[in-house]
Amino acid sequence: MQRSVQPRLIANRFRDSFGRQARVFQAPGRINIIGEHTDYSGGLVMPAAIDRSCVVAIAPNGSRRLEVVAGDLDRSATLDLDNLTPTGTWTDYVAGVASVLMAPGIPVVGADLWIESDVPIGAGVSSSAALEVASTLALLAVAGVSADGPQVARWAQAAENGFVGMPCGIMDQFASANGVDGSAIMLDCRSLAFEPVAIPAGASFLLVDSMVRHTLVDGEYRARREDCEAAARTLGLALLGDLDEADLPAALEQLTGNPAKRCRHVVSDIGRVRKAAAAMKTGDLEALGQLMSLSHASLRDDMQVSDPQVDILAEIAQRTPGVLGARMMGGGFGGCIIALVSNENAAAAQLAIQAEYGDIIGKQPDAFVCRAVAGAGEVSL
């Protein structure tokens, strides 16, 4: 997973293709340290923007069309701003943003866009959110409209929910739009209040790709959300995030089956986010790692969103020397695991995990150590 996007080169490719200068915007992917499947329940999450990003170069073209080139995919498309309909392809993320922005009357104009990204697709690091957020900033800019990070995140989420058809919470888009350099953010997904939490100086986060590709729009993610909503209804709550962890045992007596399992995961993982923030503030990496491993077990057993290969990879990581904790990351059913390692052990741990897991799947998995960066914005060239 070598980094490949370079904004200046992308601006040059835009100029070579379209014959004029462009403005350039970038939006990062994200890791989520802890707090999974809690965002759509109005709970807490602990994401961080990472040093992998989607870059969009844009200039108005005087038409009612978006001429879009995905340079890294070698694909292109023409989108009619007066007739935007989902196609089930990568263009929906751009068209969806345009549709959402036009709904309240933002004067989205025809434009040429050149897009490249080094956020791994399908690995659970929010490549779609990075594309949505970068496209939102780009389309707003050529329309002459500005917006703060939380509003950009809301629009990007609305595009994925309403146009793409993925009922995700707001965490991915919010982390991409509002990341803080060197810090994770503890985000309340209901109020959108957030607190930067500095990542301890001795900590590194290693991502290892299970090489199992997930498709979250296929219904499994939606089913987990519906289970959470059913549990909340039974308990008389607007959202499961409203349930205090101390009240969880009594709540579980009122629930059965999948709603009970989902409730136990959501409420306990929200509690783990609070404990993780406390551990990070005191530099207690062992406690943070233990919380991450507990979160994986909960996602596997109660949320049931893991995968046999992902479980194997997480178990390998958890017993690798130098790893303090590891868990699956993202919506589930494939993608990356995230492992907490000390800086001095990161390289050796990466090689050891790649070697052991690679022997099992017959090829070396992609992996990289990431750092927390600032959120989306325009790039000065």
TORVO-599700 format. One line per field, with one value per residue (C-alpha): residue number from 1; z, y, x. Coordinates in Angstrom, 3 decimals, always signed. Layout:
num: (NUM,...)
w: (Z,...)
v: (Y,...)
u: (X,...)
# end
This chain:
num: (1,2,3,4,5,6,7,8,9,10,11,12,13,14,15,16,17,18,19,20,21,22,23,24,25,26,27,28,29,30,31,32,33,34,35,36,37,38,39,40,41,42,43,44,45,46,47,48,49,50,51,52,53,54,55,56,57,58,59,60,61,62,63,64,65,66,67,68,69,70,71,72,73,74,75,76,77,78,79,80,81,82,83,84,85,86,87,88,89,90,91,92,93,94,95,96,97,98,99,100,101,102,103,104,105,106,107,108,109,110,111,112,113,114,115,116,117,118,119,120,121,122,123,124,125,126,127,128,129,130,131,132,133,134,135,136,137,138,139,140,141,142,143,144,145,146,147,148,149,150,151,152,153,154,155,156,157,158,159,160,161,162,163,164,165,166,167,168,169,170,171,172,173,174,175,176,177,178,179,180,181,182,183,184,185,186,187,188,189,190,191,192,193,194,195,196,197,198,199,200,201,202,203,204,205,206,207,208,209,210,211,212,213,214,215,216,217,218,219,220,221,222,223,224,225,226,227,228,229,230,231,232,233,234,235,236,237,238,239,240,241,242,243,244,245,246,247,248,249,250,251,252,253,254,255,256,257,258,259,260,261,262,263,264,265,266,267,268,269,270,271,272,273,274,275,276,277,278,279,280,281,282,283,284,285,286,287,288,289,290,291,292,293,294,295,296,297,298,299,300,301,302,303,304,305,306,307,308,309,310,311,312,313,314,315,316,317,318,319,320,321,322,323,324,325,326,327,328,329,330,331,332,333,334,335,336,337,338,339,340,341,342,343,344,345,346,347,348,349,350,351,352,353,354,355,356,357,358,359,360,361,362,363,364,365,366,367,368,369,370,371,372,373,374,375,376,377,378,379,380,381)
w: (+0.000,-1.133,-1.168,-4.747,-4.975,-5.484,-5.806,-8.046,-10.504,-10.503,-11.257,-14.168,-15.480,-15.289,-17.273,-19.874,-20.246,-20.052,-21.136,-18.142,-14.497,-11.719,-8.035,-6.040,-2.958,-0.833,+1.748,+3.810,+4.577,+8.194,+10.777,+13.644,+16.786,+18.633,+18.551,+15.638,+14.609,+17.264,+15.029,+13.585,+17.119,+18.221,+20.195,+20.555,+18.102,+18.044,+14.440,+13.053,+9.573,+8.020,+5.535,+2.575,+0.606,-2.350,-4.482,-6.769,-9.290,-10.624,-12.897,-14.169,-17.824,-18.558,-19.130,-17.109,-17.087,-14.831,-16.906,-14.443,-14.900,-12.342,-13.283,-11.081,-12.390,-16.020,-16.229,-17.181,-17.163,-18.057,-15.461,-16.433,-13.550,-14.655,-14.686,-11.898,-11.203,-9.408,-11.633,-9.029,-10.073,-8.643,-10.215,-7.713,-5.028,-7.135,-8.550,-5.097,-3.675,-6.555,-6.052,-2.298,-2.753,-5.346,-3.179,-0.872,-3.808,-3.887,-7.448,-8.517,-11.933,-14.695,-14.183,-15.202,-12.447,-12.301,-9.356,-7.938,-4.597,-2.616,-0.001,-0.436,-1.809,+0.185,+3.005,+5.643,+5.596,+4.017,+0.432,-0.408,+2.319,+1.149,-2.389,-1.158,+1.053,-1.557,-4.197,-1.842,-1.219,-4.923,-6.072,-3.329,-4.330,-7.996,-6.880,-4.707,-1.497,+1.735,+4.606,+7.821,+8.318,+10.166,+7.431,+4.718,+6.591,+6.778,+3.038,+2.228,+4.502,+2.936,-0.485,+0.643,+2.502,-0.016,-3.398,-3.049,-0.770,+2.049,+5.473,+7.155,+10.140,+9.958,+11.420,+8.166,+6.539,+9.771,+10.378,+6.800,+6.946,+10.502,+11.314,+13.654,+12.993,+15.482,+17.185,+17.089,+17.687,+20.200,+18.384,+19.732,+16.599,+17.813,+18.696,+16.519,+19.479,+19.348,+21.368,+19.903,+21.808,+21.183,+20.068,+22.540,+21.143,+21.444,+19.632,+16.034,+14.274,+11.786,+9.174,+7.616,+4.823,+5.106,+1.284,+1.752,-0.088,+1.446,-0.149,+2.537,+0.374,+0.033,+3.046,+5.903,+7.230,+6.859,+8.779,+11.718,+11.803,+11.742,+14.687,+16.650,+15.802,+16.877,+20.209,+20.764,+20.045,+22.517,+25.161,+24.413,+23.248,+20.250,+19.761,+21.548,+22.289,+24.831,+27.033,+29.894,+30.278,+33.904,+32.702,+30.157,+32.303,+32.951,+29.295,+28.131,+30.213,+27.879,+24.654,+22.911,+19.875,+17.560,+19.021,+22.411,+20.929,+18.959,+22.009,+24.142,+21.557,+20.917,+24.551,+25.637,+22.707,+23.552,+27.046,+25.544,+23.615,+26.868,+28.474,+25.401,+25.537,+29.180,+28.374,+25.540,+27.747,+30.310,+27.724,+28.895,+25.676,+27.297,+28.421,+24.994,+23.295,+25.584,+24.804,+21.075,+21.372,+23.473,+20.788,+18.173,+20.246,+20.619,+16.909,+16.146,+18.684,+19.300,+16.205,+14.000,+11.348,+11.223,+8.732,+9.326,+7.579,+9.438,+12.730,+11.833,+10.944,+14.168,+16.234,+14.511,+15.198,+18.833,+19.587,+17.514,+19.700,+19.983,+19.301,+22.223,+20.745,+17.428,+15.997,+12.772,+11.507,+9.464,+8.804,+8.634,+6.334,+5.212,+4.992,+7.325,+10.895,+12.994,+15.415,+18.140,+18.298,+19.886,+17.421,+17.817,+17.146,+14.233,+11.347,+12.819,+13.767,+10.260,+8.648,+11.077,+10.561,+6.791,+6.718,+8.887,+7.360,+3.881,+4.306,+5.059,+2.146,-0.367,-0.933,+1.116,+2.421,+2.000,+5.148,+6.267,+9.357,+9.276,+11.065,+12.051,+9.880,+9.484,+7.686,+4.203,+2.512,-0.531,-1.518,-2.118,-5.123)
v: (+0.000,+2.592,+6.160,+7.363,+10.467,+13.707,+16.786,+18.709,+15.813,+15.489,+19.202,+18.694,+15.746,+17.847,+20.624,+18.170,+16.620,+19.652,+22.466,+24.790,+25.215,+23.541,+24.001,+20.927,+19.435,+16.438,+14.361,+11.621,+8.123,+7.142,+4.531,+3.849,+2.983,+1.802,+2.192,+0.201,+0.007,+2.640,+5.703,+5.072,+4.374,+7.883,+6.616,+7.442,+6.568,+7.175,+7.682,+9.475,+10.812,+9.103,+9.874,+8.280,+10.551,+11.158,+14.163,+15.994,+18.617,+20.724,+23.655,+24.857,+24.038,+26.301,+23.419,+21.467,+18.385,+16.956,+15.422,+13.071,+11.171,+8.618,+8.700,+5.809,+3.594,+4.693,+5.401,+8.411,+9.421,+12.269,+13.201,+15.328,+17.681,+17.886,+14.111,+12.506,+8.916,+6.119,+3.677,+1.388,+2.427,+4.605,+7.695,+7.527,+9.002,+12.120,+12.310,+11.761,+14.714,+16.942,+15.846,+16.495,+19.942,+21.006,+19.950,+23.014,+25.311,+25.381,+26.482,+23.473,+24.185,+21.990,+21.158,+18.927,+16.733,+14.604,+12.185,+9.986,+8.210,+6.059,+5.144,+1.351,+0.382,-2.141,-2.317,-0.559,+2.764,+4.766,+5.262,+6.196,+8.844,+10.364,+10.613,+12.104,+14.701,+15.743,+15.995,+18.035,+20.557,+20.752,+21.279,+23.836,+25.775,+26.173,+27.132,+29.873,+28.394,+27.687,+25.384,+24.154,+20.621,+19.246,+20.470,+18.991,+15.688,+15.843,+16.429,+13.654,+11.226,+12.191,+11.360,+7.884,+7.258,+8.627,+8.274,+5.388,+3.486,+2.686,+3.424,+4.362,+6.627,+9.872,+8.744,+8.161,+11.439,+13.378,+12.008,+12.769,+16.334,+17.192,+15.202,+16.696,+16.297,+13.888,+13.099,+10.860,+12.467,+11.185,+11.954,+11.936,+10.857,+12.272,+15.832,+15.878,+17.285,+16.029,+16.144,+15.698,+13.019,+13.041,+9.727,+8.838,+9.517,+5.893,+4.421,+3.322,+1.877,-0.899,-1.824,-5.272,-6.132,-9.473,-9.340,-10.220,-7.600,-6.495,-5.002,-3.256,-2.261,-5.932,-5.937,-7.339,-3.918,-2.727,-5.785,-4.994,-1.449,-2.696,-5.008,-2.027,+0.019,-2.852,-3.096,+0.642,+0.474,-2.353,-0.362,+2.816,+4.662,+6.866,+5.342,+2.653,+5.254,+6.700,+3.607,+4.004,+1.119,+0.693,-0.023,-2.646,-5.766,-4.674,-3.775,-7.190,-8.842,-7.195,-8.339,-11.649,-12.953,-10.651,-7.377,-8.421,-9.241,-5.999,-3.984,-5.605,-4.793,-1.200,-0.184,-1.964,-0.562,+2.965,+2.307,+1.076,+4.344,+6.313,+3.987,+4.166,+7.964,+7.820,+5.313,+7.484,+10.563,+8.733,+6.927,+3.495,+1.567,-1.829,-0.825,+0.630,-2.568,-4.745,-2.631,-3.040,-6.816,-6.911,-4.873,-7.467,-10.269,-8.280,-7.529,-11.215,-12.724,-10.131,-7.933,-10.906,-8.752,-10.455,-13.049,-16.288,-14.957,-11.656,-13.569,-15.553,-12.378,-10.639,-13.653,-13.741,-10.049,-10.312,-12.911,-11.321,-9.953,-6.190,-6.008,-4.665,-5.297,-5.767,-5.877,-5.836,-2.353,-0.912,-2.146,-5.766,-8.801,-8.252,-5.414,-4.517,-5.219,-2.455,-3.338,-1.166,-1.468,+0.499,+2.553,+0.494,-2.777,-1.639,-2.766,-6.185,-6.816,-5.915,-8.358,-11.156,-10.763,-10.546,-13.678,-15.852,-14.717,-14.776,-18.446,-19.156,-17.270,-17.965,-14.351,-11.534,-9.198,-5.461,-3.593,-0.179,+1.901,+5.090,+8.418,+10.788,+13.884,+16.935,+16.676,+17.687,+20.969,+22.790,+22.074,+24.994,+24.202)
u: (+0.000,+2.500,+1.323,+0.819,-1.363,+0.530,-1.690,+0.703,+0.936,-2.850,-3.173,-0.780,-2.772,-5.932,-4.253,-2.966,-6.436,-8.692,-6.381,-6.675,-5.738,-7.663,-8.230,-7.277,-8.932,-8.026,-9.852,-8.215,-9.352,-9.695,-8.957,-11.310,-9.421,-12.508,-16.293,-17.703,-21.384,-22.065,-22.291,-25.751,-26.985,-26.000,-23.012,-19.335,-16.569,-12.802,-11.634,-8.605,-7.937,-4.907,-2.173,-3.962,-6.261,-8.540,-7.585,-9.998,-8.881,-11.745,-12.572,-15.965,-16.714,-19.705,-22.118,-24.662,-22.463,-19.803,-17.028,-15.361,-12.107,-10.917,-7.258,-6.165,-8.983,-8.592,-12.310,-14.373,-18.031,-20.353,-22.968,-25.960,-26.707,-30.340,-30.791,-28.776,-29.807,-27.916,-26.050,-24.518,-20.996,-18.225,-19.798,-22.677,-20.424,-19.857,-23.380,-24.839,-22.932,-24.054,-27.666,-27.561,-26.013,-28.580,-31.535,-31.332,-30.552,-26.758,-25.861,-23.808,-22.289,-20.966,-17.305,-14.439,-13.005,-9.868,-9.881,-7.132,-6.924,-4.528,-7.138,-7.446,-10.856,-12.881,-10.365,-12.454,-10.590,-13.422,-12.380,-15.973,-16.179,-12.895,-14.265,-17.538,-15.879,-13.305,-16.047,-18.223,-15.458,-14.641,-18.238,-18.870,-15.768,-16.705,-20.226,-18.739,-20.148,-18.279,-19.272,-17.722,-16.446,-19.479,-21.823,-19.605,-19.776,-23.580,-23.894,-21.424,-23.263,-26.595,-25.175,-24.155,-27.423,-29.892,-28.193,-25.732,-28.100,-25.690,-27.275,-23.995,-23.601,-21.666,-18.334,-16.458,-17.381,-16.911,-13.421,-12.400,-13.720,-12.645,-9.520,-6.910,-3.197,-1.621,-4.908,-7.922,-11.296,-13.814,-17.041,-20.571,-22.427,-25.723,-24.689,-21.531,-19.638,-16.071,-12.894,-9.408,-7.499,-3.767,-2.321,+0.475,+3.921,+5.011,+1.995,+1.628,-1.385,-0.740,-3.336,-3.212,-5.629,-7.397,-7.693,-11.375,-13.398,-16.661,-19.752,-21.739,-24.697,-25.663,-27.983,-25.924,-24.953,-28.537,-29.762,-27.465,-28.776,-32.364,-31.595,-30.258,-33.347,-35.605,-33.781,-34.152,-37.891,-38.380,-36.530,-38.466,-35.350,-34.801,-31.331,-29.330,-26.688,-29.114,-28.738,-26.277,-23.840,-24.914,-28.452,-27.382,-28.071,-31.661,-32.146,-30.929,-33.647,-36.182,-34.474,-33.915,-32.070,-30.189,-31.518,-30.109,-26.710,-26.551,-27.565,-24.865,-22.219,-23.275,-23.560,-20.382,-18.381,-19.520,-18.160,-14.904,-14.543,-14.668,-12.134,-9.893,-9.867,-8.833,-6.076,-4.754,-4.682,-2.522,-0.403,-1.596,-1.062,-1.606,-5.088,-5.869,-4.741,-6.843,-9.911,-9.317,-9.082,-12.252,-13.988,-13.042,-14.541,-17.750,-17.944,-17.360,-19.752,-22.475,-22.517,-21.574,-19.939,-16.569,-15.322,-13.394,-10.287,-10.511,-10.768,-7.657,-5.774,-6.843,-5.776,-2.385,-1.907,-2.973,-0.276,+2.484,+5.302,+5.085,+1.326,-0.686,-4.143,-5.924,-9.409,-11.368,-12.092,-14.920,-18.432,-17.334,-17.408,-13.811,-11.331,-8.493,-7.612,-6.056,-3.266,-1.776,+2.001,+4.786,+6.791,+9.939,+8.083,+5.926,+8.143,+8.938,+5.315,+4.148,+6.573,+5.685,+1.922,+2.284,+4.424,+2.156,-1.132,+0.388,+1.274,-2.393,-3.953,-1.178,-0.108,+1.314,-1.376,-1.099,-0.145,+1.029,+1.611,-0.439,-0.300,-3.087,-3.408,-5.604,-8.928,-10.000,-9.235,-7.941,-4.343,-1.988,+0.184)
# end
